[in-house]
Amino acid sequence: MTDLSTALMTDMYEYTMLDAALKDGTARRRCVFEVFTRHLPQGRRYAVVAGTGRILDALRQFRFADDDLRFLSDRKIVSPDTITWLKNFRFTGSIKGYREGEMFFPNSPILQVEGTFGECTLLETLLLSILNYDSAVASAASRMVSAAKDRPCMDMGGRRTNEWSAVAAARAAVIGGFRGTANLLAAKLYGLKAIGTAAHCFTLVHDNERQAFESQINALGRNTTLLVDTYNIEEAVKTAVEVAGPELGGVRIDSGDLASLAQRVRNQLDALGAKNTTITVTNDLDEYALASLQTAPVDSYGVGTMLVTGSGAPTCGMVYKLTEREDRDGRMQPVAKKSQDKATVPGRKLAYRSYEYNLADGEHVISGSEEKLAAFRPQDGWRDLLVDYVTDGQMHDEYQGHDAIVNAHQHRARALAQLPITALSLMKGDPVIPTDIVVL
């Protein structure tokens, strides 16, 4: 996102583990770590992957400046030998996982990271912080877009979250189906459509509403969108059409009973000859509010707080667990936690989705040794869900930048259309397809 190093976007224990592992020799052991979630947010039928493109951006910036190393040394977080090891650190391992815009479910191997223990353990917090937040926003956005019946939804949540989260949220929202953002830095960094005209303060700073509308139209043209609920909506709409003529681009309503107001405004605009003037509504919308507006004559939505907070689920509960490691004889061994309610599935994974009559009917996670997975043959029609993001330290650039976001936006729509229709339900329920785990 910037030139700021991401190497300290982590928890301290990742460096203390590295320090101890370098001393005892296990830091050089080859390992496979996996990102997955044990469950979806309560009642959700599916979730959407977002953030892997940002992970690649972050990996490029995962380096140690002199002041980073001085901080680790001065605080005695690691030993001098570890400082030397970190000086020229670059991730040299491999990463594969679900592509952005893909649906995921409990125990889906969303990301698999392979390399030495030393380099893989340093990435835990960074990977989880990106994937947990971005996927939460993309998942909420997807539900909102479905509830909006494909009327355009726009991100207006920048003022409701951390300034950098706002940029990440704008990107994730577009992956989740949104069409644009009010956040200019996100628009600049990722080539997103930027939207926005004026707030209530612009009307209030003028002597009257007519002057405010005249000023905005003189600056932005007749195709602009005028905010009409600062005072009296009916009078504002009348004034807006008088000032701009029937060519007025749009009006925005930001308060009140949005459905009934939209209906009255639509009828008023039509009566005034402004039949092509669009109506945008904002004001603390979520997927449930959008669903209630399906029959209202609304053309687009601006969504803020509930988008950037994942509509009540600001994280996906993803975890980063070691599933395979090299033993002292150089052989790879599956490993797993057996903790109550937190047990993990040993071994690296393959992941597929099966279909019947062009509808997904199951997620299939296959676990085993590298040799057994190489010999595994999926059933006809199963779709491989894993793509390569990094191979031996070399990043696959096609998953970064504007085109990658567009591709993810389109993939989400296709993947969602292939799920059973109950995926679109806003009622609480189980994941829309089951996940079958096979250990070879």
GITAMO-V815905 format. One record per residue. N is the residue number from 1. SS is DSSP state (~ for helix, > for strand, _ for the rest). PHI is phi in radians with two decimals (none if undefined). PSI is psi in degrees with one decimal (NA if undefined). Layout:
n:N ss:SS phi:PHI psi:PSI
n:N ss:SS phi:PHI psi:PSI
This chain:
n:1 ss:_ phi:none psi:-38.8
n:2 ss:_ phi:-2.45 psi:-174.3
n:3 ss:_ phi:-1.48 psi:4.3
n:4 ss:_ phi:-1.15 psi:133.9
n:5 ss:_ phi:-1.12 psi:140.7
n:6 ss:_ phi:-1.75 psi:5.7
n:7 ss:_ phi:-1.18 psi:-22.6
n:8 ss:_ phi:-1.83 psi:10.5
n:9 ss:_ phi:-1.41 psi:67.7
n:10 ss:_ phi:-2.70 psi:176.0
n:11 ss:_ phi:-1.74 psi:148.7
n:12 ss:~ phi:-1.01 psi:-35.7
n:13 ss:~ phi:-1.15 psi:-18.6
n:14 ss:~ phi:-1.18 psi:-33.8
n:15 ss:~ phi:-1.41 psi:-34.9
n:16 ss:~ phi:-1.20 psi:-35.8
n:17 ss:~ phi:-1.12 psi:-43.6
n:18 ss:~ phi:-1.03 psi:-44.6
n:19 ss:~ phi:-1.05 psi:-45.8
n:20 ss:~ phi:-1.19 psi:-39.0
n:21 ss:~ phi:-1.20 psi:-33.9
n:22 ss:~ phi:-1.15 psi:-35.2
n:23 ss:~ phi:-1.25 psi:-36.4
n:24 ss:~ phi:-1.68 psi:-1.8
n:25 ss:_ phi:1.63 psi:-9.7
n:26 ss:~ phi:-1.35 psi:-12.8
n:27 ss:~ phi:-1.07 psi:-24.9
n:28 ss:~ phi:-1.58 psi:-2.3
n:29 ss:_ phi:-1.21 psi:135.4
n:30 ss:> phi:-1.19 psi:136.2
n:31 ss:> phi:-2.47 psi:159.2
n:32 ss:> phi:-2.19 psi:122.6
n:33 ss:> phi:-1.89 psi:152.4
n:34 ss:> phi:-2.32 psi:138.1
n:35 ss:> phi:-1.78 psi:127.4
n:36 ss:> phi:-2.70 psi:170.4
n:37 ss:> phi:-2.13 psi:140.8
n:38 ss:_ phi:-1.34 psi:-24.1
n:39 ss:_ phi:-2.75 psi:155.7
n:40 ss:_ phi:-1.42 psi:162.3
n:41 ss:_ phi:-0.90 psi:145.1
n:42 ss:_ phi:-0.87 psi:122.2
n:43 ss:_ phi:1.47 psi:-6.4
n:44 ss:_ phi:-1.28 psi:144.4
n:45 ss:_ phi:-1.57 psi:-23.6
n:46 ss:_ phi:-2.82 psi:171.1
n:47 ss:> phi:-2.47 psi:165.3
n:48 ss:> phi:-2.12 psi:130.7
n:49 ss:_ phi:-1.31 psi:131.5
n:50 ss:_ phi:-2.63 psi:148.8
n:51 ss:_ phi:2.04 psi:-14.0
n:52 ss:~ phi:-1.15 psi:-33.0
n:53 ss:~ phi:-1.11 psi:-38.9
n:54 ss:~ phi:-1.21 psi:-30.2
n:55 ss:~ phi:-1.08 psi:-42.9
n:56 ss:~ phi:-1.10 psi:-39.9
n:57 ss:~ phi:-1.04 psi:-44.2
n:58 ss:~ phi:-1.18 psi:-36.1
n:59 ss:~ phi:-1.12 psi:-34.8
n:60 ss:~ phi:-1.11 psi:-28.0
n:61 ss:_ phi:-1.72 psi:6.0
n:62 ss:_ phi:-1.45 psi:83.9
n:63 ss:_ phi:-2.54 psi:166.2
n:64 ss:_ phi:-2.00 psi:114.7
n:65 ss:_ phi:-1.34 psi:165.3
n:66 ss:~ phi:-1.03 psi:-38.0
n:67 ss:~ phi:-1.27 psi:-25.8
n:68 ss:~ phi:-1.13 psi:-47.5
n:69 ss:~ phi:-1.15 psi:-36.7
n:70 ss:~ phi:-1.12 psi:-40.2
n:71 ss:~ phi:-1.06 psi:-48.2
n:72 ss:~ phi:-1.09 psi:-35.4
n:73 ss:~ phi:-1.31 psi:-47.4
n:74 ss:~ phi:-1.11 psi:-36.2
n:75 ss:_ phi:-1.42 psi:-2.9
n:76 ss:_ phi:0.98 psi:37.7
n:77 ss:_ phi:-1.29 psi:-37.6
n:78 ss:_ phi:-2.34 psi:166.8
n:79 ss:_ phi:-1.47 psi:165.4
n:80 ss:~ phi:-0.99 psi:-36.3
n:81 ss:~ phi:-1.11 psi:-37.2
n:82 ss:~ phi:-1.22 psi:-37.1
n:83 ss:~ phi:-1.00 psi:-44.0
n:84 ss:~ phi:-1.08 psi:-41.5
n:85 ss:~ phi:-1.10 psi:-35.4
n:86 ss:~ phi:-1.38 psi:-19.1
n:87 ss:_ phi:-0.97 psi:-42.4
n:88 ss:_ phi:-1.97 psi:31.2
n:89 ss:_ phi:-1.11 psi:133.4
n:90 ss:_ phi:-2.52 psi:141.6
n:91 ss:_ phi:-1.23 psi:123.6
n:92 ss:_ phi:-1.99 psi:6.1
n:93 ss:_ phi:-1.53 psi:-159.6
n:94 ss:> phi:-2.24 psi:147.2
n:95 ss:> phi:-2.34 psi:131.8
n:96 ss:> phi:-2.36 psi:160.5
n:97 ss:> phi:3.07 psi:-173.6
n:98 ss:> phi:-1.18 psi:142.9
n:99 ss:_ phi:-1.33 psi:158.9
n:100 ss:_ phi:-1.14 psi:141.3
n:101 ss:_ phi:1.58 psi:-6.4
n:102 ss:_ phi:-1.40 psi:147.8
n:103 ss:> phi:-1.32 psi:146.8
n:104 ss:> phi:-2.42 psi:164.4
n:105 ss:_ phi:-2.46 psi:174.9
n:106 ss:_ phi:-0.94 psi:133.6
n:107 ss:_ phi:1.25 psi:9.5
n:108 ss:_ phi:-1.15 psi:129.6
n:109 ss:_ phi:-1.35 psi:78.7
n:110 ss:_ phi:-1.07 psi:-36.8
n:111 ss:> phi:-2.57 psi:138.8
n:112 ss:> phi:-2.21 psi:127.5
n:113 ss:> phi:-2.05 psi:123.9
n:114 ss:> phi:-2.15 psi:132.6
n:115 ss:> phi:3.04 psi:-160.2
n:116 ss:> phi:-1.33 psi:156.8
n:117 ss:~ phi:-1.01 psi:-39.6
n:118 ss:~ phi:-1.02 psi:-47.3
n:119 ss:~ phi:-1.38 psi:-32.6
n:120 ss:~ phi:-1.26 psi:-37.4
n:121 ss:~ phi:-1.19 psi:-26.9
n:122 ss:_ phi:-1.20 psi:-19.4
n:123 ss:_ phi:-1.58 psi:-7.7
n:124 ss:~ phi:-0.92 psi:-58.3
n:125 ss:~ phi:-1.15 psi:-40.3
n:126 ss:~ phi:-1.06 psi:-48.5
n:127 ss:~ phi:-1.11 psi:-44.2
n:128 ss:~ phi:-1.19 psi:-39.4
n:129 ss:~ phi:-1.13 psi:-37.5
n:130 ss:~ phi:-1.26 psi:-52.0
n:131 ss:~ phi:-1.16 psi:-40.9
n:132 ss:~ phi:-1.09 psi:-45.7
n:133 ss:~ phi:-1.30 psi:-50.4
n:134 ss:~ phi:-1.08 psi:-40.5
n:135 ss:~ phi:-1.21 psi:-33.5
n:136 ss:~ phi:-1.11 psi:-43.5
n:137 ss:~ phi:-1.18 psi:-45.3
n:138 ss:~ phi:-1.09 psi:-37.6
n:139 ss:~ phi:-1.15 psi:-43.7
n:140 ss:~ phi:-1.12 psi:-42.2
n:141 ss:~ phi:-1.06 psi:-40.9
n:142 ss:~ phi:-1.09 psi:-43.2
n:143 ss:~ phi:-1.10 psi:-39.4
n:144 ss:~ phi:-1.17 psi:-42.2
n:145 ss:~ phi:-1.09 psi:-41.4
n:146 ss:~ phi:-1.10 psi:-43.1
n:147 ss:~ phi:-1.15 psi:-29.5
n:148 ss:_ phi:-1.39 psi:-2.1
n:149 ss:_ phi:0.96 psi:43.3
n:150 ss:_ phi:1.17 psi:10.9
n:151 ss:_ phi:-1.19 psi:140.1
n:152 ss:> phi:-1.02 psi:133.4
n:153 ss:> phi:-1.96 psi:137.2
n:154 ss:> phi:-2.14 psi:143.6
n:155 ss:> phi:-1.40 psi:122.1
n:156 ss:_ phi:-2.27 psi:32.6
n:157 ss:_ phi:-1.71 psi:6.9
n:158 ss:~ phi:-0.99 psi:-35.2
n:159 ss:~ phi:-1.44 psi:-0.5
n:160 ss:~ phi:-1.88 psi:10.6
n:161 ss:_ phi:-2.64 psi:178.2
n:162 ss:_ phi:-0.99 psi:146.4
n:163 ss:~ phi:-1.04 psi:-35.8
n:164 ss:~ phi:-1.43 psi:-31.4
n:165 ss:~ phi:-1.08 psi:-34.0
n:166 ss:~ phi:-1.06 psi:-38.7
n:167 ss:~ phi:-1.20 psi:-44.3
n:168 ss:~ phi:-1.11 psi:-40.3
n:169 ss:~ phi:-1.12 psi:-38.3
n:170 ss:~ phi:-1.08 psi:-43.4
n:171 ss:~ phi:-1.12 psi:-46.5
n:172 ss:~ phi:-1.13 psi:-36.2
n:173 ss:~ phi:-1.09 psi:-40.5
n:174 ss:~ phi:-1.17 psi:-39.8
n:175 ss:~ phi:-1.04 psi:-37.7
n:176 ss:_ phi:-1.34 psi:-1.5
n:177 ss:_ phi:2.09 psi:-7.6
n:178 ss:_ phi:-1.18 psi:161.8
n:179 ss:_ phi:-1.84 psi:-14.2
n:180 ss:> phi:-3.08 psi:-177.8
n:181 ss:> phi:-2.55 psi:151.8
n:182 ss:_ phi:-1.47 psi:-9.8
n:183 ss:_ phi:-1.45 psi:113.2
n:184 ss:~ phi:-1.25 psi:-33.0
n:185 ss:~ phi:-1.16 psi:-41.0
n:186 ss:~ phi:-1.10 psi:-41.5
n:187 ss:~ phi:-1.09 psi:-39.0
n:188 ss:~ phi:-1.23 psi:-48.4
n:189 ss:~ phi:-1.16 psi:-37.0
n:190 ss:~ phi:-2.02 psi:4.5
n:191 ss:_ phi:1.18 psi:33.9
n:192 ss:_ phi:-1.51 psi:158.2
n:193 ss:_ phi:-1.21 psi:129.3
n:194 ss:> phi:-1.74 psi:138.6
n:195 ss:_ phi:-2.31 psi:154.3
n:196 ss:_ phi:2.52 psi:146.6
n:197 ss:_ phi:-2.33 psi:-72.7
n:198 ss:_ phi:-2.67 psi:155.7
n:199 ss:_ phi:-1.89 psi:177.9
n:200 ss:~ phi:-1.06 psi:-32.4
n:201 ss:~ phi:-1.08 psi:-28.7
n:202 ss:~ phi:-1.16 psi:-38.5
n:203 ss:~ phi:-1.20 psi:-42.4
n:204 ss:~ phi:-1.19 psi:-28.4
n:205 ss:~ phi:-1.30 psi:-18.0
n:206 ss:_ phi:-1.54 psi:161.6
n:207 ss:_ phi:-1.19 psi:-28.8
n:208 ss:_ phi:-2.72 psi:170.2
n:209 ss:~ phi:-1.15 psi:-37.2
n:210 ss:~ phi:-1.05 psi:-44.1
n:211 ss:~ phi:-1.10 psi:-38.4
n:212 ss:~ phi:-1.11 psi:-44.1
n:213 ss:~ phi:-1.14 psi:-42.0
n:214 ss:~ phi:-1.07 psi:-41.1
n:215 ss:~ phi:-1.11 psi:-45.7
n:216 ss:~ phi:-1.14 psi:-41.5
n:217 ss:~ phi:-1.20 psi:-37.8
n:218 ss:~ phi:-1.10 psi:-33.9
n:219 ss:~ phi:-1.45 psi:-39.8
n:220 ss:~ phi:-1.99 psi:-9.0
n:221 ss:_ phi:1.63 psi:168.3
n:222 ss:_ phi:-1.20 psi:-18.5
n:223 ss:_ phi:-1.43 psi:3.8
n:224 ss:_ phi:-1.24 psi:169.7
n:225 ss:> phi:-1.93 psi:124.4
n:226 ss:> phi:-1.73 psi:135.7
n:227 ss:> phi:-1.45 psi:120.5
n:228 ss:_ phi:-1.99 psi:11.0
n:229 ss:_ phi:-2.00 psi:23.6
n:230 ss:_ phi:-1.19 psi:-41.4
n:231 ss:_ phi:-2.09 psi:-95.2
n:232 ss:_ phi:-2.00 psi:120.5
n:233 ss:~ phi:-1.12 psi:-44.6
n:234 ss:~ phi:-1.07 psi:-44.2
n:235 ss:~ phi:-1.16 psi:-37.1
n:236 ss:~ phi:-1.15 psi:-43.0
n:237 ss:~ phi:-1.10 psi:-43.0
n:238 ss:~ phi:-1.04 psi:-46.5
n:239 ss:~ phi:-1.12 psi:-41.1
n:240 ss:~ phi:-1.03 psi:-44.6
n:241 ss:~ phi:-1.25 psi:-35.2
n:242 ss:~ phi:-1.09 psi:-39.8
n:243 ss:~ phi:-1.35 psi:-45.0
n:244 ss:~ phi:-1.66 psi:-20.3
n:245 ss:_ phi:1.44 psi:178.1
n:246 ss:_ phi:-1.15 psi:-6.7
n:247 ss:_ phi:-1.49 psi:4.7
n:248 ss:_ phi:-0.92 psi:130.8
n:249 ss:_ phi:-1.18 psi:-49.3
n:250 ss:> phi:-2.92 psi:167.4
n:251 ss:> phi:-2.24 psi:153.1
n:252 ss:> phi:-2.16 psi:135.7
n:253 ss:> phi:-2.00 psi:129.2
n:254 ss:_ phi:-2.16 psi:12.9
n:255 ss:_ phi:-2.81 psi:165.4
n:256 ss:_ phi:1.50 psi:-169.1
n:257 ss:_ phi:-1.33 psi:96.0
n:258 ss:~ phi:-1.09 psi:-38.5
n:259 ss:~ phi:-1.12 psi:-51.3
n:260 ss:~ phi:-1.20 psi:-37.2
n:261 ss:~ phi:-1.14 psi:-41.2
n:262 ss:~ phi:-1.07 psi:-40.0
n:263 ss:~ phi:-1.11 psi:-45.6
n:264 ss:~ phi:-1.13 psi:-42.9
n:265 ss:~ phi:-1.13 psi:-39.7
n:266 ss:~ phi:-1.08 psi:-45.9
n:267 ss:~ phi:-1.12 psi:-39.4
n:268 ss:~ phi:-1.16 psi:-45.2
n:269 ss:~ phi:-1.03 psi:-44.0
n:270 ss:~ phi:-1.08 psi:-41.6
n:271 ss:~ phi:-1.14 psi:-28.8
n:272 ss:_ phi:-1.52 psi:2.4
n:273 ss:_ phi:1.55 psi:1.9
n:274 ss:_ phi:-1.64 psi:59.2
n:275 ss:_ phi:-1.21 psi:-22.6
n:276 ss:_ phi:-1.72 psi:0.9
n:277 ss:_ phi:-1.25 psi:128.4
n:278 ss:> phi:-1.55 psi:162.0
n:279 ss:> phi:-2.10 psi:123.4
n:280 ss:> phi:-1.95 psi:137.2
n:281 ss:> phi:-2.12 psi:146.3
n:282 ss:_ phi:-2.31 psi:-164.6
n:283 ss:_ phi:1.76 psi:78.6
n:284 ss:_ phi:0.87 psi:51.5
n:285 ss:_ phi:-1.46 psi:147.7
n:286 ss:_ phi:-2.38 psi:-174.9
n:287 ss:~ phi:-1.10 psi:-30.6
n:288 ss:~ phi:-1.27 psi:-41.3
n:289 ss:~ phi:-1.12 psi:-39.5
n:290 ss:~ phi:-1.14 psi:-39.8
n:291 ss:~ phi:-1.09 psi:-36.1
n:292 ss:~ phi:-1.25 psi:-15.0
n:293 ss:_ phi:-1.74 psi:8.9
n:294 ss:_ phi:-1.05 psi:-33.4
n:295 ss:_ phi:-1.62 psi:-4.7
n:296 ss:_ phi:-1.39 psi:149.6
n:297 ss:_ phi:-1.39 psi:63.1
n:298 ss:_ phi:-1.83 psi:140.7
n:299 ss:_ phi:-1.77 psi:-27.7
n:300 ss:> phi:-2.79 psi:165.1
n:301 ss:> phi:-2.27 psi:146.7
n:302 ss:> phi:-1.98 psi:124.0
n:303 ss:> phi:-2.11 psi:135.5
n:304 ss:_ phi:-2.14 psi:-93.3
n:305 ss:~ phi:-0.93 psi:-49.3
n:306 ss:~ phi:-1.22 psi:-25.3
n:307 ss:~ phi:-1.20 psi:-54.8
n:308 ss:~ phi:-1.29 psi:-8.7
n:309 ss:_ phi:-1.87 psi:14.5
n:310 ss:~ phi:1.19 psi:21.8
n:311 ss:~ phi:0.87 psi:51.4
n:312 ss:~ phi:1.63 psi:-6.3
n:313 ss:_ phi:-2.28 psi:77.5
n:314 ss:_ phi:-1.28 psi:-2.7
n:315 ss:_ phi:-2.49 psi:157.5
n:316 ss:_ phi:-1.74 psi:4.2
n:317 ss:_ phi:1.18 psi:26.3
n:318 ss:> phi:-1.25 psi:148.4
n:319 ss:> phi:-2.25 psi:163.4
n:320 ss:> phi:-2.19 psi:108.2
n:321 ss:> phi:-2.20 psi:142.6
n:322 ss:> phi:-1.28 psi:126.1
n:323 ss:> phi:-2.06 psi:-13.8
n:324 ss:> phi:-2.76 psi:141.1
n:325 ss:> phi:-2.63 psi:158.9
n:326 ss:> phi:-1.42 psi:134.7
n:327 ss:_ phi:-1.55 psi:-176.6
n:328 ss:_ phi:-1.17 psi:-16.6
n:329 ss:_ phi:-1.67 psi:5.5
n:330 ss:_ phi:1.49 psi:8.9
n:331 ss:_ phi:-1.70 psi:140.9
n:332 ss:> phi:-1.37 psi:131.8
n:333 ss:> phi:-2.21 psi:127.7
n:334 ss:> phi:-1.11 psi:141.7
n:335 ss:_ phi:-2.35 psi:157.1
n:336 ss:_ phi:-2.76 psi:149.7
n:337 ss:_ phi:-1.37 psi:148.0
n:338 ss:_ phi:-2.06 psi:11.8
n:339 ss:_ phi:-1.00 psi:144.1
n:340 ss:_ phi:-1.06 psi:129.4
n:341 ss:_ phi:1.16 psi:2.2
n:342 ss:_ phi:-2.33 psi:23.5
n:343 ss:_ phi:-1.15 psi:149.1
n:344 ss:_ phi:-2.09 psi:163.1
n:345 ss:_ phi:-1.64 psi:123.5
n:346 ss:_ phi:-1.25 psi:154.6
n:347 ss:_ phi:1.61 psi:157.0
n:348 ss:> phi:-1.19 psi:166.1
n:349 ss:> phi:-2.27 psi:152.7
n:350 ss:> phi:-1.95 psi:157.3
n:351 ss:> phi:-2.51 psi:133.4
n:352 ss:> phi:-2.40 psi:160.2
n:353 ss:> phi:-2.17 psi:131.9
n:354 ss:> phi:-1.79 psi:157.8
n:355 ss:> phi:-2.39 psi:149.0
n:356 ss:> phi:-2.38 psi:127.7
n:357 ss:_ phi:0.94 psi:40.5
n:358 ss:_ phi:1.16 psi:16.7
n:359 ss:> phi:-2.09 psi:135.7
n:360 ss:> phi:-1.09 psi:136.7
n:361 ss:> phi:-2.22 psi:0.1
n:362 ss:> phi:-3.09 psi:150.4
n:363 ss:> phi:-1.85 psi:134.2
n:364 ss:> phi:-2.17 psi:113.6
n:365 ss:> phi:-1.88 psi:120.4
n:366 ss:> phi:-1.94 psi:123.1
n:367 ss:> phi:-2.04 psi:144.8
n:368 ss:> phi:2.98 psi:-174.7
n:369 ss:_ phi:-1.22 psi:165.5
n:370 ss:~ phi:-1.03 psi:-39.4
n:371 ss:~ phi:-1.20 psi:-43.2
n:372 ss:~ phi:-1.18 psi:-38.7
n:373 ss:~ phi:-1.18 psi:-34.4
n:374 ss:~ phi:-1.13 psi:-29.8
n:375 ss:~ phi:-1.57 psi:-7.9
n:376 ss:_ phi:-1.27 psi:138.8
n:377 ss:_ phi:-2.13 psi:118.1
n:378 ss:_ phi:-1.22 psi:161.7
n:379 ss:_ phi:-1.24 psi:157.4
n:380 ss:_ phi:-1.00 psi:135.2
n:381 ss:_ phi:1.56 psi:-8.3
n:382 ss:_ phi:-1.27 psi:136.7
n:383 ss:> phi:-1.74 psi:126.5
n:384 ss:> phi:-1.23 psi:126.9
n:385 ss:_ phi:-1.69 psi:-7.0
n:386 ss:> phi:-1.73 psi:137.5
n:387 ss:> phi:-2.19 psi:158.1
n:388 ss:> phi:-1.55 psi:124.2
n:389 ss:> phi:-1.74 psi:-39.6
n:390 ss:> phi:-2.41 psi:133.1
n:391 ss:> phi:-2.20 psi:113.6
n:392 ss:_ phi:0.86 psi:45.2
n:393 ss:_ phi:1.51 psi:-10.1
n:394 ss:> phi:-1.67 psi:122.3
n:395 ss:> phi:-1.45 psi:145.0
n:396 ss:_ phi:-1.58 psi:102.5
n:397 ss:~ phi:-1.14 psi:-18.3
n:398 ss:~ phi:-1.16 psi:-11.0
n:399 ss:~ phi:-1.75 psi:14.7
n:400 ss:_ phi:-2.15 psi:157.7
n:401 ss:~ phi:1.51 psi:-176.1
n:402 ss:~ phi:-1.06 psi:-45.9
n:403 ss:~ phi:-1.09 psi:-35.4
n:404 ss:~ phi:-1.13 psi:-36.6
n:405 ss:~ phi:-1.18 psi:-43.5
n:406 ss:~ phi:-1.05 psi:-45.0
n:407 ss:~ phi:-1.09 psi:-40.4
n:408 ss:~ phi:-1.17 psi:-39.5
n:409 ss:~ phi:-1.01 psi:-44.9
n:410 ss:~ phi:-1.27 psi:-37.2
n:411 ss:~ phi:-1.13 psi:-40.1
n:412 ss:~ phi:-0.98 psi:-44.4
n:413 ss:~ phi:-1.10 psi:-42.4
n:414 ss:~ phi:-1.16 psi:-45.8
n:415 ss:~ phi:-1.14 psi:-38.2
n:416 ss:~ phi:-1.18 psi:-38.7
n:417 ss:~ phi:-1.13 psi:-20.5
n:418 ss:_ phi:-1.59 psi:-2.1
n:419 ss:_ phi:-1.52 psi:154.9
n:420 ss:_ phi:-0.95 psi:149.8
n:421 ss:~ phi:-1.08 psi:-21.0
n:422 ss:~ phi:-1.14 psi:-13.6
n:423 ss:~ phi:-1.06 psi:-27.4
n:424 ss:~ phi:-1.45 psi:-8.3
n:425 ss:_ phi:-1.19 psi:138.7
n:426 ss:_ phi:-1.61 psi:-3.8
n:427 ss:_ phi:-1.26 psi:146.9
n:428 ss:_ phi:-1.17 psi:139.2
n:429 ss:_ phi:-2.93 psi:-178.4
n:430 ss:_ phi:-1.38 psi:163.5
n:431 ss:_ phi:-0.89 psi:141.6
n:432 ss:_ phi:-1.20 psi:-23.8
n:433 ss:_ phi:-2.31 psi:150.3
n:434 ss:_ phi:-1.42 psi:158.1
n:435 ss:> phi:-1.94 psi:123.5
n:436 ss:> phi:-1.83 psi:124.0
n:437 ss:> phi:-1.91 psi:125.3
n:438 ss:> phi:-2.11 psi:127.3
n:439 ss:> phi:-1.81 psi:115.9
n:440 ss:_ phi:-1.30 psi:NA
